[in-house]
């Protein structure tokens, strides 16, 4: 039924997110650290901080309900 499909979809999404995070941790971030200069990494960090600040404005906070 519908709830079975929802569970399957949620598990699929969970696996996709998990695989993406593992790729970032094991492959992408180590490559970036070896490839980019410290100045480039600092510039990226500053830009990401700007994004993080605005991301907290997301509404509604559905996970707090």
N, C-alpha and C positions, 0 to 999 in steps of 0.2 A: 504494500500500500504506500500511501504518501509518506508516512513517517519512516518506513524502511528506506525509501529513496532519500529522504532528508538525512538519515543517519549515514548512508553510503556517501552522499555528497559531502557531508561534514568530515568524514574520515578521509575522503579523497583530498579535500582542501587542506586538511591537517597534514597529510603526507607531502603535498606540494610545498606548503610553507616550510615544513621541516627540511625537505631536500634543498630548498632555496637557501635557508639559513646555513646549512652544512656546507653548501658550495661557497657561500660568502666567507665562512670561517676558515675553510681548509684550502681554498683555491684563490679566490679573488683578493681577499685582504692581504695574504702573504705576498702575492704577486705585486700588488700596489705598493706595499712597503719596500720591496726590493727594487721596484722600477722608478718610483717617483722620488724626487728630492724632498728634503725636509721642508723646504719653502712651499713646494706644491702641496704637500700633505697638510701643512698649517693653513694654507689658503682654502683647501677643501673643508677642513674642520670648521673654519670660520663661517663658510657658506652653509654648512650643515647646521650649525648652531642657529642661524637665522631661520631655517626651515623648522627646526624642532620647536622654536618659540611659537611660531604661527600654527603648528600642528596641534598644540594644546588648546587651541580655540575651537576644535572640532566639537560639534554639537549634533545630536544629543549624546550624552555619556551613557550609552545603552548598557555598558558593562557594570555600571554602578547600581542598576536597579535590582 
